């Protein structure tokens, strides 16, 4: 059993699509925010996979760095959006 | 990638995608937050099997934070004033995006190379953060600052409105 760049990109595509699906499916805007970190994680997995498999001359840690940055950015955006949504009604 | 890493990769992919679907379909906010944290475990496993352990740690912490934020008692509902037809179109567009990305991955002609990095490699990542890509790091730092200030301002406005 092995996994290559195509498998990684398939999983990354799945994560982006599931994130987009959550954002489109949820009626409540705050619940739809949960799709955001998944879409960002899909991009991060694609970067990490490309860095792992397909960069002959580039820095090997570049994809890892971008993946960490997008994860932190997703957390910041969710915090901001939950704060803004805090003026709604509790359920 | 050897068999052990490949098995870890596929198991982590199943956990992350399954967790994402649970986030979409579970009814309560607590259950959704828990499912999001479980998704984070799967994504961290994906990173570890791709020899990106440092990113895995960061993703684990960030997903746990997102899960806590979305499951916390401060959670408030904001209903979208968009017709159901548009939301269904959005869901169909998500399926179309998946098909397009899968086709691109399948038809892509990629270069194969030898990997020289380590399992965690946090020193190399730190060097990139503070030298070559310091501008991007500062941009994300500024985003976090704006997000925290914005969230604090929003919460204060809510308390003042009561």
Boltz contact constraints between the chains, C-beta under 6 A:
constraints:
  - contact:
      token1: [A, 1]
      token2: [B, 3]
      max_distance: 6.0
  - contact:
      token1: [A, 1]
      token2: [B, 6]
      max_distance: 6.0
  - contact:
      token1: [A, 2]
      token2: [B, 1]
      max_distance: 6.0
  - contact:
      token1: [A, 2]
      token2: [B, 6]
      max_distance: 6.0
  - contact:
      token1: [A, 3]
      token2: [B, 1]
      max_distance: 6.0
  - contact:
      token1: [A, 3]
      token2: [B, 6]
      max_distance: 6.0
  - contact:
      token1: [A, 3]
      token2: [B, 9]
      max_distance: 6.0
  - contact:
      token1: [A, 5]
      token2: [B, 110]
      max_distance: 6.0
  - contact:
      token1: [A, 6]
      token2: [B, 105]
      max_distance: 6.0
  - contact:
      token1: [A, 9]
      token2: [B, 105]
      max_distance: 6.0
  - contact:
      token1: [A, 10]
      token2: [B, 102]
      max_distance: 6.0
  - contact:
      token1: [A, 10]
      token2: [B, 105]
      max_distance: 6.0
  - contact:
      token1: [A, 11]
      token2: [B, 13]
      max_distance: 6.0
  - contact:
      token1: [A, 13]
      token2: [B, 98]
      max_distance: 6.0
  - contact:
      token1: [A, 13]
      token2: [B, 101]
      max_distance: 6.0
  - contact:
      token1: [A, 13]
      token2: [B, 102]
      max_distance: 6.0
  - contact:
      token1: [A, 13]
      token2: [B, 105]
      max_distance: 6.0
  - contact:
      token1: [A, 14]
      token2: [B, 17]
      max_distance: 6.0
  - contact:
      token1: [A, 17]
      token2: [B, 94]
      max_distance: 6.0
  - contact:
      token1: [A, 17]
      token2: [B, 97]
      max_distance: 6.0
  - contact:
      token1: [A, 17]
      token2: [B, 98]
      max_distance: 6.0
  - contact:
      token1: [A, 18]
      token2: [B, 20]
      max_distance: 6.0
  - contact:
      token1: [A, 20]
      token2: [B, 94]
      max_distance: 6.0
  - contact:
      token1: [A, 20]
      token2: [B, 97]
      max_distance: 6.0
  - contact:
      token1: [A, 21]
      token2: [B, 91]
      max_distance: 6.0
  - contact:
      token1: [A, 21]
      token2: [B, 94]
      max_distance: 6.0
  - contact:
      token1: [A, 22]
      token2: [B, 23]
      max_distance: 6.0
  - contact:
      token1: [A, 22]
      token2: [B, 24]
      max_distance: 6.0
  - contact:
      token1: [A, 24]
      token2: [B, 87]
      max_distance: 6.0
  - contact:
      token1: [A, 24]
      token2: [B, 90]
      max_distance: 6.0
  - contact:
      token1: [A, 24]
      token2: [B, 91]
      max_distance: 6.0
  - contact:
      token1: [A, 24]
      token2: [B, 94]
      max_distance: 6.0
  - contact:
      token1: [A, 25]
      token2: [B, 24]
      max_distance: 6.0
  - contact:
      token1: [A, 25]
      token2: [B, 91]
      max_distance: 6.0
  - contact:
      token1: [A, 28]
      token2: [B, 77]
      max_distance: 6.0
  - contact:
      token1: [A, 29]
      token2: [B, 78]
      max_distance: 6.0
  - contact:
      token1: [A, 29]
      token2: [B, 80]
      max_distance: 6.0
  - contact:
      token1: [A, 30]
      token2: [B, 78]
      max_distance: 6.0
  - contact:
      token1: [A, 34]
      token2: [B, 23]
      max_distance: 6.0
  - contact:
      token1: [A, 34]
      token2: [B, 36]
      max_distance: 6.0
  - contact:
      token1: [A, 34]
      token2: [B, 70]
      max_distance: 6.0
  - contact:
      token1: [A, 37]
      token2: [B, 66]
      max_distance: 6.0
  - contact:
      token1: [A, 38]
      token2: [B, 20]
      max_distance: 6.0
  - contact:
      token1: [A, 41]
      token2: [B, 43]
      max_distance: 6.0
  - contact:
      token1: [A, 45]
      token2: [B, 46]
      max_distance: 6.0
  - contact:
      token1: [A, 48]
      token2: [B, 47]
      max_distance: 6.0
  - contact:
      token1: [A, 48]
      token2: [B, 50]
      max_distance: 6.0
  - contact:
      token1: [A, 48]
      token2: [B, 52]
      max_distance: 6.0
  - contact:
      token1: [A, 49]
      token2: [B, 50]
      max_distance: 6.0
  - contact:
      token1: [A, 52]
      token2: [B, 50]
      max_distance: 6.0
  - contact:
      token1: [A, 52]
      token2: [B, 51]
      max_distance: 6.0
  - contact:
      token1: [A, 52]
      token2: [B, 115]
      max_distance: 6.0
  - contact:
      token1: [A, 54]
      token2: [B, 110]
      max_distance: 6.0
  - contact:
      token1: [A, 54]
      token2: [B, 111]
      max_distance: 6.0
  - contact:
      token1: [A, 56]
      token2: [B, 113]
      max_distance: 6.0
  - contact:
      token1: [A, 60]
      token2: [B, 116]
      max_distance: 6.0
  - contact:
      token1: [A, 60]
      token2: [B, 117]
      max_distance: 6.0
  - contact:
      token1: [A, 61]
      token2: [B, 117]
      max_distance: 6.0
  - contact:
      token1: [A, 61]
      token2: [B, 121]
      max_distance: 6.0
  - contact:
      token1: [A, 61]
      token2: [B, 124]
      max_distance: 6.0
  - contact:
      token1: [A, 61]
      token2: [B, 125]
      max_distance: 6.0
  - contact:
      token1: [A, 61]
      token2: [B, 128]
      max_distance: 6.0
  - contact:
      token1: [A, 64]
      token2: [B, 52]
      max_distance: 6.0
  - contact:
      token1: [A, 64]
      token2: [B, 54]
      max_distance: 6.0
  - contact:
      token1: [A, 64]
      token2: [B, 55]
      max_distance: 6.0
  - contact:
      token1: [A, 64]
      token2: [B, 125]
      max_distance: 6.0
  - contact:
      token1: [A, 65]
      token2: [B, 125]
      max_distance: 6.0
  - contact:
      token1: [A, 65]
      token2: [B, 128]
      max_distance: 6.0
  - contact:
      token1: [A, 67]
      token2: [B, 55]
      max_distance: 6.0
  - contact:
      token1: [A, 68]
      token2: [B, 55]
      max_distance: 6.0
  - contact:
      token1: [A, 68]
      token2: [B, 58]
      max_distance: 6.0
  - contact:
      token1: [A, 69]
      token2: [B, 140]
      max_distance: 6.0
  - contact:
      token1: [A, 71]
      token2: [B, 58]
      max_distance: 6.0
  - contact:
      token1: [A, 71]
      token2: [B, 59]
      max_distance: 6.0
  - contact:
      token1: [A, 71]
      token2: [B, 62]
      max_distance: 6.0
  - contact:
      token1: [A, 72]
      token2: [B, 140]
      max_distance: 6.0
  - contact:
      token1: [A, 73]
      token2: [B, 140]
      max_distance: 6.0
  - contact:
      token1: [A, 73]
      token2: [B, 143]
      max_distance: 6.0
  - contact:
      token1: [A, 75]
      token2: [B, 62]
      max_distance: 6.0
  - contact:
      token1: [A, 75]
      token2: [B, 65]
      max_distance: 6.0
  - contact:
      token1: [A, 75]
      token2: [B, 66]
      max_distance: 6.0
  - contact:
      token1: [A, 76]
      token2: [B, 143]
      max_distance: 6.0
  - contact:
      token1: [A, 76]
      token2: [B, 144]
      max_distance: 6.0
  - contact:
      token1: [A, 76]
      token2: [B, 147]
      max_distance: 6.0
  - contact:
      token1: [A, 78]
      token2: [B, 66]
      max_distance: 6.0
  - contact:
      token1: [A, 78]
      token2: [B, 69]
      max_distance: 6.0
  - contact:
      token1: [A, 79]
      token2: [B, 147]
      max_distance: 6.0
  - contact:
      token1: [A, 79]
      token2: [B, 151]
      max_distance: 6.0
  - contact:
      token1: [A, 80]
      token2: [B, 147]
      max_distance: 6.0
  - contact:
      token1: [A, 80]
      token2: [B, 150]
      max_distance: 6.0
  - contact:
      token1: [A, 80]
      token2: [B, 151]
      max_distance: 6.0
  - contact:
      token1: [A, 82]
      token2: [B, 69]
      max_distance: 6.0
  - contact:
      token1: [A, 83]
      token2: [B, 151]
      max_distance: 6.0
  - contact:
      token1: [A, 83]
      token2: [B, 154]
      max_distance: 6.0
  - contact:
      token1: [A, 83]
      token2: [B, 155]
      max_distance: 6.0
  - contact:
      token1: [A, 84]
      token2: [B, 154]
      max_distance: 6.0
  - contact:
      token1: [A, 85]
      token2: [B, 76]
      max_distance: 6.0
  - contact:
      token1: [A, 85]
      token2: [B, 78]
      max_distance: 6.0
  - contact:
      token1: [A, 86]
      token2: [B, 76]
      max_distance: 6.0
  - contact:
      token1: [A, 86]
      token2: [B, 154]
      max_distance: 6.0
  - contact:
      token1: [A, 86]
      token2: [B, 155]
      max_distance: 6.0
  - contact:
      token1: [A, 86]
      token2: [B, 158]
      max_distance: 6.0
  - contact:
      token1: [A, 87]
      token2: [B, 158]
      max_distance: 6.0
  - contact:
      token1: [A, 88]
      token2: [B, 76]
      max_distance: 6.0
  - contact:
      token1: [A, 88]
      token2: [B, 77]
      max_distance: 6.0
  - contact:
      token1: [A, 88]
      token2: [B, 78]
      max_distance: 6.0
  - contact:
      token1: [A, 89]
      token2: [B, 77]
      max_distance: 6.0
  - contact:
      token1: [A, 90]
      token2: [B, 76]
      max_distance: 6.0
  - contact:
      token1: [A, 91]
      token2: [B, 77]
      max_distance: 6.0
